[in-house]
Amino acid sequence: MSRRARILVCSLLGILLLAGGGAAAYTWHRLNQNISSVELGSLLTPAASATSDLNILVVGSDSRAGKNASRAGGGDDTGRSDTTLLLHVYGGRKKAAVVSIPRDTMVNRPACTTASGQKVTAREGVMFNSVYETGGARCTVAAVEALSGGLRVNHYVEVGFDGFAELMDAVGGTDVTLVKPIDDKQSGIHLAAGKHHLDGQQALDLVRTRHGVGNGSDLGRIQLQHQFLTALIGKVSGQNVLTDPARLFTAADAATKSLTTDSSLARVDSLASLAYSMKGIGAASVQMVTLPAQLEQGDEDRLVPDAAKGAKLWAALKADKPVPDDALTGTASGPNGIGQVVQPG
């Protein structure tokens, strides 16, 4: 999720779907058993209250292990964080900001300890997606907190390919309108401009495509994902999933099977409580941004964080304020990239 299929949709959307539940005890027991967890301990800072601002790190691993192989072509079963989103929910839980961290961003990895207790030494100038490969969730959280200058993460959610596709199928697929055609032989997606109804696999192929949009960079894919998410949140908020018990269970089952969370979220009631606190957030209330960065000199496949503009972004989130426009413009990851590709269906 290169493979970008584990994005906010699978985590945030899955969580939101659970919020409407009134499931029987046996159903909750089954859903609880679906969820995997990782112990992050003091790396996480509990939220001050049920309405305070909140930072959720959402990671998509590109592992081809298990059922993910059939969705993404098989091969390497060692995961990397090919999609990483920092979801900032503002105080009052009525609006949010999503900060995408490009996988090819060059960062300094802090010293950290893996979940198994292995010590990982600090290292300068590594690709961001390699941090997860080296040290898993614990090192990824530490790297994001270092990159942000100390913004504290409250929760961790990790999602996989197959869960994304299954969740899309569980909610009945999604409708999108493409302003431009997408033709990507590498991801296998070929869609003409116009309206389309996408099933789970097609939605996965769409959010994974890189060579079919813009200049083929990861930045173009991130912008496509932001547009897809906005369309999807708007569509799901108008569905009857939450009032249809059978459909709700199917969606919740798919969502929880795909999740690895920090230990404090590894129960359906905890996820439901978190989701309920965010039920007022709609597509129009979510600001989608990408970490300010510049192309590395001599290597256009690598990005270097723009320290000055990044400082403005992180300062705004620490102060629980919207990300200012001047923190994003004039960078390789600024808002003027591929243009509008996906619109709500």
C-alpha positions in Angstrom: 0.0 0.0 0.0 4.2 -0.5 -3.7 1.5 -1.0 -3.3 -0.5 1.3 -1.8 -3.6 -0.2 -0.9 -3.5 0.1 2.8 -4.4 3.6 3.3 -6.6 5.5 5.5 -9.6 3.9 3.9 -8.9 0.5 5.3 -8.1 1.7 8.8 -10.2 4.9 9.2 -13.1 3.5 7.1 -13.0 0.1 8.8 -13.0 1.8 12.2 -15.9 4.1 11.2 -17.9 1.1 10.0 -17.5 -0.5 13.4 -18.9 2.6 15.1 -22.5 1.8 14.2 -22.3 -1.7 15.5 -24.8 -3.2 18.0 -23.3 -6.7 17.5 -24.1 -9.6 19.8 -21.4 -10.8 22.2 -20.4 -13.8 20.1 -20.0 -11.6 17.1 -17.7 -9.2 19.0 -15.7 -12.2 20.2 -15.1 -13.3 16.7 -14.1 -9.8 15.6 -11.8 -9.4 18.5 -10.0 -12.6 17.5 -9.5 -11.2 14.0 -7.4 -8.3 15.3 -3.6 -8.6 15.6 -1.8 -6.3 18.0 1.7 -4.9 18.7 3.0 -3.6 22.0 4.4 -0.1 21.6 4.5 0.9 25.3 5.9 4.3 26.0 6.3 5.2 22.3 2.6 6.1 22.4 1.0 8.9 24.4 -2.6 8.4 25.5 -5.1 11.1 24.4 -6.0 13.5 27.2 -9.7 13.0 26.7 -12.3 11.5 24.3 -12.5 14.9 22.5 -8.9 16.0 22.6 -6.8 16.1 19.4 -5.4 12.8 18.3 -2.6 11.4 16.1 -3.0 8.0 14.5 -0.1 6.5 12.5 -1.6 4.4 9.6 0.9 2.1 7.9 0.4 -0.1 4.8 2.9 -2.9 4.5 3.7 -4.2 1.0 4.3 -7.8 2.2 3.3 -10.5 -0.3 2.9 -13.1 2.4 -0.3 -15.1 2.7 -3.4 -13.9 0.8 -1.7 -10.7 -0.1 0.3 -12.7 -2.8 -2.9 -13.3 -4.9 -3.8 -9.6 -4.7 -0.3 -8.2 -5.5 1.5 -10.7 -7.5 3.4 -12.7 -4.9 7.1 -12.7 -4.2 8.8 -10.9 -1.3 7.1 -11.6 2.0 9.2 -9.0 3.8 7.1 -5.9 4.3 8.0 -2.3 3.9 5.9 0.7 4.7 4.9 1.7 1.2 2.0 3.8 2.4 2.3 5.8 5.6 -0.3 8.3 6.8 -0.3 10.4 9.9 -4.0 11.1 10.7 -4.4 14.2 12.9 -7.9 14.5 14.4 -8.4 18.0 15.7 -9.8 18.7 19.2 -13.5 18.3 19.2 -13.2 15.5 16.6 -15.0 17.3 13.9 -12.2 17.7 11.3 -8.9 16.0 10.5 -5.7 16.3 8.5 -4.0 13.4 6.7 -0.2 13.8 6.1 1.2 11.3 3.6 4.9 10.5 4.0 6.3 9.3 0.7 8.1 6.0 0.8 11.2 7.4 -1.0 11.8 10.2 1.5 15.3 10.1 2.9 15.3 10.3 6.7 17.5 9.7 9.7 16.5 6.5 11.5 16.8 6.9 15.3 18.0 4.1 17.5 15.1 1.9 18.4 14.1 -1.5 19.6 11.9 -4.0 17.7 8.9 -5.7 19.2 11.1 -8.8 19.7 13.6 -6.8 21.7 16.3 -6.5 18.9 18.3 -3.3 19.1 18.5 -1.3 15.9 21.2 1.3 15.7 20.7 4.9 14.4 21.5 5.5 10.8 21.4 8.7 8.7 20.0 8.9 5.1 17.8 5.9 4.7 14.7 5.5 2.7 11.6 5.9 4.9 10.0 2.7 3.8 13.1 0.7 4.8 12.6 1.7 8.5 9.6 -0.6 8.8 11.5 -3.4 7.0 14.4 -3.1 9.5 12.5 -2.4 12.8 8.8 -2.9 12.3 6.1 -0.8 14.0 8.2 0.3 16.9 11.0 1.8 14.8 8.5 3.3 12.3 6.7 5.2 15.2 10.0 6.4 16.5 11.1 7.6 13.0 7.9 9.5 12.5 8.1 11.2 15.9 11.7 12.2 15.1 10.8 13.4 11.6 8.0 15.5 13.0 10.2 17.1 15.7 8.5 15.4 18.5 4.8 15.2 17.5 3.5 12.4 19.7 1.6 9.4 18.2 -1.4 8.2 20.1 -2.4 5.1 18.2 -0.9 2.8 15.5 -2.9 1.0 12.8 -1.4 -1.3 10.1 -3.4 -2.7 7.1 -2.6 -5.1 4.3 -3.5 -5.5 0.6 -6.1 -8.2 0.9 -8.0 -6.5 3.7 -8.3 -3.4 1.6 -9.8 -5.3 -1.3 -12.1 -7.4 0.9 -13.4 -4.3 2.7 -14.1 -2.6 -0.6 -16.1 -5.6 -1.7 -17.9 -5.7 1.7 -19.2 -2.2 1.2 -20.4 -3.0 -2.3 -17.4 -1.5 -4.2 -17.2 2.2 -5.0 -18.2 4.5 -7.8 -15.6 6.9 -9.2 -15.5 9.3 -12.1 -12.1 9.6 -13.9 -11.4 12.9 -15.4 -8.4 11.4 -17.2 -7.9 7.8 -18.5 -5.5 5.5 -16.6 -3.5 3.0 -18.5 -0.8 1.2 -16.4 0.6 -2.1 -17.7 2.6 -2.6 -14.6 -0.3 -2.6 -12.2 -2.7 -4.0 -14.8 -5.3 -1.2 -14.6 -6.8 0.2 -17.8 -9.7 2.6 -17.3 -11.1 5.1 -19.7 -12.2 8.6 -18.6 -15.7 8.6 -17.2 -17.8 6.8 -14.6 -16.8 3.4 -13.2 -18.0 1.1 -10.5 -14.9 -0.6 -9.0 -14.9 -3.9 -7.0 -12.3 -4.5 -4.4 -9.5 -5.7 -6.7 -10.1 -2.8 -9.1 -10.0 -0.3 -6.3 -6.8 -1.9 -5.1 -5.3 -1.6 -8.6 -6.3 2.0 -8.8 -4.7 3.1 -5.6 -1.6 1.1 -6.4 -1.1 2.6 -9.8 1.9 4.8 -10.2 3.0 4.7 -13.8 -0.6 5.5 -14.9 -0.7 9.0 -13.4 1.5 12.1 -13.6 5.2 11.4 -14.2 5.1 8.0 -12.7 6.4 9.1 -9.3 5.2 8.1 -5.9 4.0 11.7 -5.4 1.5 11.3 -8.2 0.2 8.1 -6.7 -0.2 9.8 -3.3 -2.3 12.6 -4.9 -4.4 10.0 -6.7 -5.0 8.2 -3.4 -6.0 11.5 -1.7 -8.6 12.0 -4.4 -9.8 8.5 -4.1 -10.2 8.7 -0.4 -12.2 11.9 -0.6 -14.6 10.3 -3.1 -14.8 7.1 -1.0 -15.5 8.8 2.3 -18.3 10.7 0.7 -19.8 7.6 -0.8 -19.7 5.5 2.3 -21.1 8.2 4.5 -24.3 8.1 2.4 -24.7 4.3 2.4 -26.9 2.1 4.7 -24.0 -0.1 5.8 -24.4 1.0 9.5 -28.2 0.1 9.5 -27.8 -3.2 7.7 -26.6 -5.8 10.3 -25.5 -8.5 7.8 -23.7 -6.0 5.7 -22.2 -4.3 8.7 -20.8 -7.6 10.0 -19.3 -8.5 6.6 -17.6 -5.1 6.5 -16.4 -5.3 10.1 -15.2 -8.9 9.6 -13.1 -7.8 6.5 -11.8 -4.7 8.3 -10.7 -6.4 11.5 -9.0 -9.3 9.6 -6.7 -6.8 7.9 -5.8 -4.9 11.0 -2.8 -4.8 13.3 -3.1 -2.2 16.0 -1.4 -1.0 19.1 -2.5 -3.1 22.1 -4.9 -0.4 23.4 -7.0 -0.6 20.2 -6.9 -4.4 19.8 -10.6 -4.8 20.8 -13.7 -4.0 18.9 -15.1 -1.9 21.7 -12.0 0.2 21.7 -12.1 0.7 18.0 -15.9 1.5 18.2 -15.3 4.0 20.9 -12.6 5.7 18.9 -14.8 5.7 15.8 -17.8 7.1 17.6 -15.7 10.0 18.8 -14.9 10.8 15.1 -18.4 10.2 13.6 -18.8 13.9 12.7 -15.9 13.9 10.3 -16.9 14.0 6.6 -15.0 14.3 3.4 -15.2 18.1 3.4 -13.7 18.1 6.9 -10.5 16.3 5.9 -7.4 18.2 4.7 -5.1 15.9 2.6 -1.5 16.9 2.4 1.9 15.4 1.6 5.1 15.9 3.7 6.9 18.9 2.2 9.9 17.7 0.3 12.3 18.4 -2.6 13.8 16.1 -5.1 17.2 14.9 -4.1 19.9 16.5 -6.2 21.2 13.9 -8.7 18.5 11.4 -8.0 14.9 12.2 -8.9 13.7 8.9 -7.3 14.5 10.2 -3.9 13.0 13.0 -1.8 14.6 15.2 0.9 12.3 16.7 3.5 12.0 20.5 3.2 13.0 21.4 6.7 11.6 24.9 6.8 8.2 24.1 5.4 8.0 20.8 7.3 8.6 22.8 10.5 5.5 24.9 9.7 3.4 21.8 9.0 4.4 20.0 12.2 4.1 23.2 14.3 0.5 23.6 13.0 -0.5 20.1 14.0 1.2 20.4 17.4 -0.9 23.5 18.0 -4.0 21.7 16.7 -4.3 24.2 13.8 -4.9 23.6 10.0 -1.8 23.1 7.9 -1.0 26.5 6.3 -0.8 26.7 2.5 2.7 28.2 2.6 3.9 25.0 4.2 3.0 23.1 1.0 3.6 25.4 -1.9 6.9 25.5 -3.8 7.9 21.9 -3.0 8.1 18.8 -5.1 5.2 17.4 -3.0 3.1 20.6 -3.3 -0.6 20.7 -4.2 -0.1 21.4 -8.0 0.9 18.0 -9.2 -1.2 15.6 -11.4 -4.4 17.7 -11.2 -7.8 16.2 -10.7 -8.0 12.5 -11.8 -10.7 11.0 -9.5 -14.0 12.6 -8.7 -16.9 11.2 -6.7 -19.1 8.8 -8.8 
